[in-house]
């Protein structure tokens, strides 16, 4: 299945399949991709075993023509913590957003339904890689990344591009009342709750379900920070609907692997 459209390009380079954003490909100094599950690409450490992770790193590095040892991936725990990366030897615990203005550092975050944000300011030459799961979205981690880029590097919001990777969409992000209320309380100020939250099905045991649009939330908070509408670009792909192509925790549960979001500058 070819996913290529007016927003993304689907590539297969020597057996490594991934998507890239047309907008980010406009900048020759940028390298980026969002990996797929084909050919055992699984950007994950299992029980301390890094075999699959290193295999995936090397396959991605080969496809992007970079050194796999330049990849920097934080240990993500659904926080809103954002850190600056200055060299490839740094390690980050409990961090879900990383930013750098250094060349030859390939940022990486991983997900399996959570939202990946690829962020770039060509004027200041700054990139950011963000893992924004539903908890991170609730904490507005995307907003905090943009704020840090402004403070640390003097970035202007109107210069910043954000591409939203494949993730669980409203069609499959189903929650119960407790989580729904958290989103309702946090984002009621937007006056778009009816768009963000939709009353869903009633389960067999009589529990009311709700569907939440985390992509829309990220778009709203980025617009509030001053990003231009045309610079917020959604892949439009649901990882659950396309769980044959992407790792999806909702679809595969504990057996799920992880997709990798990679971005860096040459």
C-alpha positions in Angstrom: 0.0 0.0 0.0 1.5 3.3 -1.1 0.7 6.1 1.4 2.1 8.9 -0.8 -0.2 11.9 -1.1 0.1 15.7 -1.2 1.4 15.8 2.4 3.7 12.8 2.8 5.9 10.5 0.7 6.1 6.8 1.4 9.6 5.4 0.7 11.3 2.0 0.7 15.1 2.3 0.7 16.9 -1.1 0.9 14.1 -2.7 2.8 13.5 0.1 5.3 10.1 1.6 4.9 9.1 5.0 6.2 7.2 8.2 5.5 8.5 11.7 5.1 6.8 15.1 5.0 6.9 17.0 1.7 7.3 20.2 3.6 10.4 19.1 5.5 11.9 17.7 2.3 12.0 21.3 1.0 15.0 21.9 3.3 18.2 20.1 2.0 19.9 20.3 5.4 17.2 18.3 7.1 17.0 14.5 7.5 13.9 13.0 8.9 11.5 10.0 8.7 8.8 8.2 10.6 9.4 4.5 10.5 7.0 1.7 9.6 6.8 -1.9 11.0 7.9 -3.6 7.8 11.1 -5.7 7.8 11.2 -5.9 11.6 11.8 -2.2 12.2 11.1 -1.8 15.9 12.7 1.2 17.7 12.4 -0.4 21.1 14.5 -2.0 23.9 12.8 -5.1 25.3 13.7 -6.3 28.8 17.1 -4.5 28.5 17.9 -6.2 25.2 18.8 -3.6 22.6 19.1 -6.0 19.6 16.0 -4.8 17.8 16.7 -1.2 18.7 20.2 -1.2 17.3 19.1 -3.2 14.2 16.4 -0.5 13.5 18.9 2.4 14.2 21.3 0.9 11.7 18.7 0.3 9.0 17.3 3.9 9.4 20.8 5.3 9.4 21.6 3.4 6.2 18.5 4.7 4.5 19.0 8.3 5.6 22.8 8.1 5.0 23.8 9.1 8.5 25.9 7.6 11.3 23.7 5.6 13.6 25.9 6.7 16.5 24.6 10.2 16.1 21.1 9.2 17.2 19.9 10.6 20.5 16.7 9.1 22.1 15.4 10.1 25.5 13.8 7.6 27.9 10.2 8.7 27.6 7.7 8.4 30.4 4.7 10.6 29.2 6.0 13.7 30.9 6.0 17.3 29.7 9.8 17.6 30.3 11.8 19.2 27.4 15.6 19.2 27.2 18.3 20.8 25.0 20.6 18.3 23.3 24.2 19.6 22.8 26.1 16.3 22.0 25.5 12.7 21.1 26.7 11.3 24.4 24.0 12.9 26.5 21.4 10.7 28.1 17.9 11.9 29.1 15.6 10.2 31.6 11.9 11.0 31.9 12.1 13.4 29.0 9.6 13.5 26.1 10.7 16.4 24.1 14.2 17.2 22.8 15.6 20.2 20.9 18.9 21.0 19.3 20.6 23.6 17.0 23.6 21.3 16.5 24.4 19.6 13.2 25.0 15.9 13.0 22.7 15.0 15.9 19.7 12.9 14.9 16.9 13.3 17.5 14.6 10.3 17.9 11.4 9.7 19.9 9.3 6.6 19.7 5.6 5.9 19.8 2.9 3.3 19.2 -0.3 5.4 18.8 1.1 8.5 20.6 1.6 11.7 18.7 5.0 12.5 17.2 5.7 16.2 16.5 8.5 17.1 14.0 9.4 20.7 14.6 11.7 22.9 12.6 12.7 26.6 12.4 14.8 27.1 9.2 15.6 30.7 10.2 17.3 29.8 13.5 18.2 26.3 12.3 16.6 24.5 15.3 14.9 21.2 15.3 12.7 19.5 18.0 11.4 16.0 18.3 8.4 15.5 20.6 6.5 12.5 22.0 3.1 13.7 22.9 0.9 10.9 24.2 -2.5 11.7 25.6 -0.9 12.6 28.9 1.7 14.8 27.2 -1.1 16.4 25.1 -3.1 17.1 28.2 0.0 18.7 29.7 0.5 20.7 26.4 4.1 19.5 25.8 4.0 20.9 22.3 3.4 24.4 23.6 6.3 24.0 26.1 8.7 22.9 23.3 7.8 26.0 21.2 8.2 28.3 24.3 11.7 26.8 25.0 12.7 27.3 21.3 11.7 31.0 21.7 13.5 31.5 25.0 16.6 29.5 24.2 17.2 30.3 20.5 15.1 33.4 19.8 12.8 31.5 17.4 9.8 33.3 16.1 6.5 31.3 16.1 5.7 32.4 12.6 8.9 30.7 11.4 8.3 27.4 13.1 6.9 24.4 11.2 5.3 21.4 12.9 4.5 18.2 11.2 2.3 15.7 13.0 3.2 12.1 12.5 0.8 9.1 12.3 -1.0 8.5 15.6 -4.2 7.3 17.0 -7.0 9.5 15.7 -10.4 10.4 17.1 -11.9 7.4 15.4 -10.0 5.1 17.8 -9.0 7.1 20.8 -11.8 5.9 23.0 -11.8 6.8 26.7 -14.2 6.7 29.6 -15.6 9.5 31.7 -12.6 10.0 34.0 -10.2 10.8 31.1 -12.8 12.7 29.2 -13.4 15.0 32.1 -9.6 15.8 32.3 -9.6 16.9 28.7 -12.8 18.8 29.1 -11.5 20.7 32.1 -8.2 21.4 30.5 -9.4 22.6 27.1 -12.9 24.1 27.8 -11.3 27.5 27.3 -10.9 26.8 23.6 -14.6 26.8 23.0 -14.1 23.8 20.8 -14.9 21.0 23.2 -17.7 19.8 20.9 -15.1 19.2 18.2 -12.5 17.8 20.5 -14.7 15.4 22.4 -17.5 13.3 20.8 -19.9 11.0 22.7 -19.2 7.5 21.5 -20.7 4.1 22.0 -22.0 2.4 25.1 -20.0 -0.7 25.9 -21.7 -4.1 26.6 -21.4 -3.6 30.3 -23.2 -0.2 30.0 -20.2 2.2 30.2 -20.4 5.3 28.2 -17.4 5.9 25.9 -16.0 9.1 24.4 -13.7 9.8 21.5 -11.1 12.5 21.7 -9.3 14.3 19.0 -5.7 14.8 20.3 -4.5 15.9 16.8 -6.9 18.8 16.9 -5.8 19.7 20.4 -2.2 19.9 19.3 -3.1 22.0 16.4 -5.0 24.4 18.7 -2.2 24.8 21.2 0.4 25.3 18.5 -1.8 28.0 16.9 -2.2 29.7 20.2 1.6 29.9 20.4 1.6 31.7 17.1 2.4 29.0 14.5 0.8 29.7 11.2 -2.0 27.4 10.2 -0.3 26.4 7.0 2.8 25.5 9.0 1.0 22.8 11.0 0.9 19.8 8.8 -0.9 16.6 9.8 0.0 13.3 8.1 -3.7 12.3 8.4 -2.8 8.7 9.2 -4.3 6.7 12.1 -1.9 4.1 13.5 -4.8 1.9 14.6 -6.6 2.0 11.2 -3.2 1.2 9.6 -1.9 -1.2 12.3 -0.7 -3.5 9.5 1.7 -0.7 8.5 2.6 0.9 11.8 3.1 -0.4 15.4 -0.1 0.3 17.4 -0.5 -0.4 21.1 -4.3 -0.3 20.8 -4.2 -3.0 18.1 -1.4 -5.2 19.4 -1.4 -4.5 23.2 1.7 -5.7 25.0 3.1 -7.3 21.8 3.3 -3.9 20.2 6.6 -2.5 18.9 7.5 1.1 18.5 7.7 3.5 15.5 10.5 5.9 15.4 10.3 9.6 14.6 13.8 10.9 13.5 14.8 14.4 12.7 18.2 16.2 12.5 20.3 18.6 10.5 23.4 18.1 8.4 
